[in-house]
Amino acid sequence: FSPAALYYYYSWVRLLSESLSEGYEPGALVVCDRYVGTVIANFRASGLDPAPLISLYPVRVPTLTILVTASESIRRRRLECRSTMRPIDHASLRPDFASKVLDEIRQAHPLIEVSTDTDVCIPDTCAAKAAYATRRLLARL
């Protein structure tokens, strides 16, 4: 990742964080996809220190992170099925980079890890399975 791309992603997290601070009652359940943990993990996996940016522009930290994972072969196949690859997708095809990102996310916040291994290569089906698993976990909270 270029530093510019990471700053762009962090600015989105910052905007979302401000919206969460203004738009929800304390204690409300809010679910975000690819929130702060993913962005910070990508900074660190790219060899950049996010601490100065976070100290200048703090964001709300989640109470719980749900990490949706898949085996490496299935994850690669799903990414390659996308019609449009984003910079984050290209970087995550490198196994060493993907491994660093996962390690960083696992260390960042309290988390529950859910595997969505399936041979189906239809993004909507994969997303539906992840959403279903997430809803089941949230129902237990």
C-alpha positions in Angstrom: 0.0 0.0 0.0 1.1 3.5 -0.6 0.9 5.9 2.4 -1.6 8.0 0.5 -4.0 5.0 0.1 -3.7 4.2 3.8 -4.4 7.8 4.8 -7.5 7.7 2.5 -8.8 4.5 4.1 -8.1 6.0 7.6 -10.0 9.2 6.6 -13.1 7.0 5.9 -12.8 5.3 9.3 -12.5 8.7 10.9 -15.7 9.9 9.1 -17.5 6.8 10.1 -16.4 7.2 13.7 -17.7 10.7 13.8 -21.0 9.6 12.4 -21.2 6.8 15.1 -20.5 9.4 17.8 -23.3 11.7 16.7 -25.9 9.3 15.4 -26.4 6.5 18.0 -27.5 6.2 21.6 -24.9 5.1 24.1 -24.9 1.3 24.2 -26.5 0.9 20.8 -25.3 -2.1 18.8 -23.6 -1.0 15.6 -22.0 -3.3 13.0 -19.3 -2.0 10.7 -17.5 -3.8 7.9 -13.7 -3.3 7.6 -13.6 -0.7 10.4 -10.5 0.5 12.2 -8.8 -2.8 12.9 -8.4 -3.6 9.2 -7.0 -0.2 8.4 -4.6 -0.1 11.3 -3.5 -3.7 10.5 -2.8 -2.7 6.9 -0.7 0.3 8.0 1.4 -2.0 10.2 1.7 -4.7 7.6 2.9 -2.1 5.2 5.6 -1.0 7.6 4.0 2.3 8.6 3.3 3.4 12.1 -0.3 4.6 12.5 0.3 6.0 16.0 0.9 9.6 15.0 -2.2 9.6 12.8 -4.4 8.0 15.6 -3.1 10.5 18.2 -4.1 13.4 15.9 -7.4 11.9 14.7 -8.7 9.4 17.3 -11.6 7.1 16.4 -14.1 5.1 18.3 -12.6 1.7 19.1 -15.0 -1.3 18.9 -16.0 -3.3 21.9 -15.8 -6.4 19.9 -14.4 -7.4 16.5 -15.8 -10.3 14.5 -13.1 -11.5 12.1 -14.5 -13.5 9.2 -11.8 -15.8 7.7 -11.4 -18.4 5.0 -8.6 -20.7 4.1 -5.9 -19.2 1.9 -6.9 -21.1 -1.2 -10.6 -20.1 -0.9 -9.7 -16.5 0.0 -7.5 -16.2 -3.1 -10.2 -17.7 -5.3 -12.9 -15.3 -3.9 -10.6 -12.3 -4.5 -9.9 -13.4 -8.1 -13.6 -13.7 -8.8 -14.2 -10.0 -8.2 -14.8 -8.1 -11.3 -12.9 -5.1 -9.9 -9.8 -5.5 -7.8 -9.1 -2.6 -5.4 -5.5 -1.8 -4.2 -6.3 -3.5 -0.9 -7.2 -6.7 -2.8 -4.0 -6.8 -4.8 -1.9 -6.4 -1.7 -3.8 -9.0 0.2 -3.1 -11.6 -2.6 0.5 -11.7 -1.2 0.4 -14.4 1.5 3.0 -12.7 3.6 1.1 -9.5 3.6 -2.3 -11.2 4.3 -0.7 -13.1 7.2 0.7 -9.9 8.8 -2.7 -8.2 8.5 -4.5 -11.1 10.2 -1.9 -11.2 13.0 -2.4 -7.4 13.6 -6.2 -7.7 13.6 -6.0 -10.6 16.1 -3.9 -8.5 18.4 -5.9 -5.2 18.1 -9.1 -5.8 19.9 -11.2 -8.5 21.6 -12.5 -10.7 18.8 -14.5 -13.7 17.8 -13.2 -15.5 14.7 -15.6 -17.1 12.2 -14.6 -19.2 9.3 -16.6 -19.0 6.1 -14.9 -21.7 4.0 -17.0 -22.6 1.1 -16.2 -23.6 -2.5 -18.8 -21.2 -3.8 -17.1 -18.4 -5.7 -20.0 -16.0 -5.8 -19.3 -12.9 -3.7 -22.9 -12.4 -2.8 -23.2 -16.0 -1.5 -19.9 -15.6 0.6 -21.2 -12.3 2.0 -24.5 -13.9 2.9 -22.8 -16.7 4.7 -20.6 -14.2 6.6 -23.6 -12.0 7.5 -25.5 -15.1 8.7 -22.7 -16.2 11.0 -22.3 -12.6 12.3 -26.0 -12.3 13.1 -25.9 -15.6 15.0 -23.0 -14.4 17.0 -24.6 -11.0 17.7 -27.8 -12.8 18.9 -25.7 -14.4 21.6 -24.3 -11.1 22.9 
